Amino acid sequence: MGNLKDGKAVHYHRCGPMTRTDTPSTRVISSRVSVRRRVVDIWRYRELLVGLVRKELKVKYKNSILGFLWSMLNPALYLAVFYVVFQLVLKNGIPNFAIYLLSGLLVWNLFSTGLPGATGSIVGNAAIVKKVAFPREILAIASVGAALVHFFLQGCVLLLALIAFRYPPSPGYFLLVPVALFALLLFTSALGILLAAVNVYLRDTQHLLELVLLAWFWGTPIVYQYRLVADRLGDKAWLYRLNPVTPIVLTFQRAIYNKAEPNGIRILPIGVGPSWYIWQLAWVIVVSAVLFVVALAVFGRLEGNFAEEL
C-alpha cells in the first residue's frame, strides 16, 4: 500500500506472506533513496516486469484478428514504400537495398516504439501508480521490453528477406549484434525513464518527442548510406557518430548487410575492423550507463509528487 507523509510518498514493501505480527517495512520515495537501491528494487520486481510486458502486448492487440502479425507488417510496409521511392523513383543505387534498409530499420523500430511508450508509461498507468506500491521505473522498462518482443517478431521479416535474396550475413561481425542490442536497450531504457518522470510534470514532452524522433530518423543512416554524410564531414565524421543510435545501426548493417563498398558504392566505413565497431559501441554503453544513473536519480527526485500531479 502507499500513503503520503510530510509531502513524501511512503511505500510499504513485504516479502512473503504477511501474518498478524508482521510489520511492513517503509521506503520513503525521495532523492535520499540511492540509485543502487533502485536498481536492486527493479531486480527484485523482475517478475512484475515480465507481467507488465505481457500486459502491454495483450492490451495492444486486444480484439485484433491478426495480432502479432501487425508487428511483422510494419517493416514489410516500410520496405515496400522505401523500395519504390529510393530504388525505382530516386534510384539511390544501393545494391540489395531491401537488406540494407531492414538491417537499420529493425534497430530504429525498437527505439522509436520503446521510447515513446516509456515516456507515457507513468501518465498512462496513473491508476496503479497512485494506488499500488512498486518501483515505478518498471513501467518505463516494461514498454521497452514490449518493443523488444516486436523487435524479434520483425526480425522474422529480415530473416525471410535474407532467405529470399539468398544473402548471407557476416559471421565475424554477427557476434557484435548482441552487444549492439544491449547498447540499444540500455540507452532506450535510460532515456525512457528520464522522460517518463519529466512527462508527468510537462505533458508536452510526449508530443515534442514525436517531432524529435522524426528528425532523429533522418539524422540516422537508415535510408541513405553512412558514407554520404561521413565523406563530406571528413575528419569531423565523428560528430555524425555522436548520435548514439548511429553506431548501433552501423553495427547491424555491417553484420547483416555485410558489404562496406559494394560495386564501388560508398556505404559503410572502410578500412576498419571489428575492434572499431566495439569501440563505437563501448562509448554508447558508457554514456547510456551514466544516463541510466542520472535518470534514476532524477526519477527519484520527482517521484514523490507523482500522485498529486496525476
Buried (B, 14 or more C-beta within 10 A) or exposed (E): EBEEEEEBBBBBBEEEEEEEEEEEEEBEBBEEBEBEBBBEBBEEBEEBBEEBBBEBBEEBBEEEEEEBEBBBEBBBEBBEEBBEEBBEEEEBEBEBBBBBBBBBBBBBBBBBBBBBBBBBBBBBBBEEBEEEBBBBBBBBBBBBBBBBBBBEBBBEBBEEBBEEEEBEBBEEBBEBBEBBBBBBBBBBBBBBBBBBBBBBEEEEBBEBBEEEBEEBBEEBBBBBBBBEBBEEEEEEBEEBBEBBBBBBBBBBBBBBBBBBBBEEBBBBBEEBEBEBBEEBBEBBBEBBBEBBBBBBBBBBBBBBBBBEEE
